[in-house]
Each structure stands twice: as C-alpha cells, then as structure tokens.
C-alpha cells in the first residue's frame, strides 16, 4: 500500500509541475528523494531475528555469539569470498554462533525495492556458478544448490569442504532476503530432510517479513 501511494504522489507531483523535459526531470528528482527517504527509514525492529534473544541467554565459555547491523557485511552465503556488500541494502542484521567446529548464522537484509532484492538473489546464483568449486588439497571446496519452495524464491545450498560441510537456505520475500546457515552433514543430492530445520526457520521468517511495512507490497 505504501508503495502504491508513493507512486501516486510522484505522478501527481509531475503533473502539477507541468509537461515536457523540466517536469520529467523534476518528477525523477521527487522519485529519487522518496526512494532515499524510504531507504533511510527502513529498519529492523529490535529482537526481530529468530535467534536474537539467545544473545542474552546462558552460554558456555567456548560459545561465541555476535550480532551485527553492518550494511557492509556480505551475505552469509558468499562463495566468492567478497569482503564488502555493495547491493544497495537499506538495513541488515546478522546473528552468528561459533563453538569449535560448529557455525550457525541467521541474516536478514532489507532492500529499497523488490527489484533490488531480486538482483541480490541473482547475484547469489551468479556467485555460486562462478565460484562453485575451487582450491586444491586441504583448501578444496565445492557448492551444490537447488531451488526450494519457500517465500517468493529460495535456494537450499550444500557446501563441501575438507574438514566440514555446511547447509544453507537463502529466501527472498518481497524486498527482503533471509539467510540461514548451519554446519553439519549434507550429501550432494541435497535431500529436503537434511535442510528441514533451516527451511522451517526460513518459512517462519518469510511470513514475519511481510509484517514489516513495504516488504511484501
């Protein structure tokens, strides 16, 4: 609803300003200002992540929990090892859990539009295709992935490394992306049974994201 009203404001403003190149330029400026305002105000409420409350719970000495709101932190599925995110996101929050060889993470990223979120998902697929395997010996790695029926679009991904393996689910819902990652057993056929806990979390978060203004329409 908010996006529809915003578009209507831009059209009405352009009409009021007149026709021709000047009106077009002014309308474009209004559109840019509105988009900038939406991006500036887009926020993730405190406690929004499914695992966020664990930060205040008990933990063992070898357990390390962290929460980051950095807009520069790459998506948790990052086969090309990019150091900085440059996808025009509006807000981002990442929860990570590390204990010896166990790694788990939850990440939610908001974008200024569904189009921008779709572009980010295309980048995930492109990175998997480009950097889906590599390295030698102890550094050898590979990824496999399949589409998954969650949200507007989703992938389940298996990461295969010398000493460990990882399972990930990346889901886009409207103008947002959520990522869930766990180390642990996964086979190359990527059976649904090995991803059930992550798919459950991804489906829960996809529904929750639609409760945020502007994410799902």
N, C-alpha and C positions, 0 to 999 in steps of 0.2 A: 504494500500500500504506500509506504513512504517513497519508494522509487517512482511509482506512478505519479504521485503528487509532485515530486521533484521535476519529472519530465514535463508535466503540465505547466509548472512555474516558468521553466525555461522557454517553452513555446510561447506562452502569453507575453513574457518579457520581450522576446524577439519581435513579436507582432506590434507591441506598443512602441518599440523603438523605431519602427519603420521597416521598409523593404530595401533590398539591394545589398551591396557588399558591406556597408557600415553596420547594418542590422545583423548580418550574418556574423561579422567579427564580434559584435557586442554580445550576441547570443552565445557564441563559443566561449567568450570570457566568463559569462554567467555560469555556463556549464562547468567550466574549469573550477570556478570558485566554489560551486556547490559540491563538486566531487572532492575538492580539497577539504571542505568543511566536514563532509561525511567521513573522510579518512581520518581527520583529526579527532573526531569524537567517537569513533569506533573503539569499543573497549570490551575486554573480557571481565566479567564480574569476579570479585574475589571468591575463591573456593569453587570456581566453575569446573575445573578438571575433575575427573572421576577419582583420581589418586591424590589430589591436592591436600586433603585432610591428613594424609599419612605423615606429612612434614611435622605435625605436632604430636604424633604418636610415639610410643616407645621404639627404641632401635638398639641393635647390638653394636658393639664397638667397631665391627668390620663392615657395617652397613653405612653407605653414604647416600643421602637423599639431597636433591637440589631442585630449586625452582628458578627458572629464568624467564624474564619477559623481553629479552633482547629481540629486536626486529632483524638483527643481522645473523642470528643463529640459523644455519641451514636446516632444511627438513631432515628429520631423523633417518629417513631413507635417502642415503647420499652416496651412491656407488662410485661417483666420480671424485669424491673427496673434496667438494667445494668448501672453501673456508668461510665464505660470506654469502648470505642470501641477498639476492637483488631481484625480487619478484614483485615489488610494489605493494607489499602487505600493509595492512592497517594496524594489526595487533597480532601478537604472538605470545604463547606461553608454553613452556616445556618443562615437564617433570621427569627427572631421571633417578633411577635407583641402581646402585652398584654395590655388589658384595662378592668379592673374589672374582670368580668367572661368570657370575650372574649379572646380566644387564637387562633392565626394563625401562621403558620410557613411554610417555604419553605427551603428545604435542597437538595443540590446536592453533591454527593460523586463520585469521580473518583477512579477507581481501576487499577492496572497494567495490567489486562487482563480481557477478558470476563468471563473466568473461575472463577476468583476471585469474580467478580460481581454476577455470578450465585450462588456461595457459600454463598454470603451475603444474597441473596434472599431466599435461602433455610433456612438460619438461622432465617429470619423473620418469615417464615412459621412454623418453629420448635418452636420458642418462642411463637407464637400465640397458637399453640397446647398445649404447656406445661403450659403456664401462661394465658390461655384464660379466666379464671374466678377464683375468689377467694375473700377473705375478708369476713367480717361479718358486719351486721348493716350498719352504715354510710360509712364504708370502703369497702363495697361490690362492685365488678366491674365485667364486662364481655366484651368480644370482639366477634364479628362475622365478617366473611370475605368471599369474593368471588373473583374469577378471573375476570379480566377486560381486554377488548381488546384495550390496549394501548401499544406502544413500542414492545419490544421483549417478555415481560411478565409483568403483573401488577396485583395488588390486590386493591380492594376497601374494606375498613375496617370501621366498626362502633364500637365505644367504648361507653359503657353504665356504668355510674357512678351514685352515689346517688344524686348529685346536678347538674349534667351536662352530656352532651353527646358530642362525637366527631366524625368527619368524616375524613377519611384519604385515600389517594391514594399513593401507592408505585409503581413506574415503573422502570424497568431495560431496558436500551437501550445500547446494546453493553457492554462496560466495565464501565458503569456508572449507578448510581441509583439516582432517584429524589423522594422526598417525599413532599407531600402537606397535611397539616392538618388544620382543622377548627373546632371550637366548634359549636354546634348548633343541630337542630332537625335531628334525624335519627331514623328510625324504623328498627326492627330486620330483615325484609326482604331485607334491603339494596337496595331499588329501585334506578335505574340509575338517576332518576330525582333529588334525594337528593344529588347526587355527581357531577352534571354537571359542576359547576364552577371548581372543583378540577380536573376533567377529562380533561377539556379544557386546564387548565394550564399544566397538566402532558403531554398531547399530544403536546403542543407547545414546552415544554422543551425537550421532546424526540427528536423532529426534530432539535432543536437547538444544542443538544449534538452531533449530527452527524457532525456538523460543526467543532468540535474540533479534532485535529489530533489524529488518532489512536483509537477513541472511537468506531466507527462503522465498523472497518475493516482495 
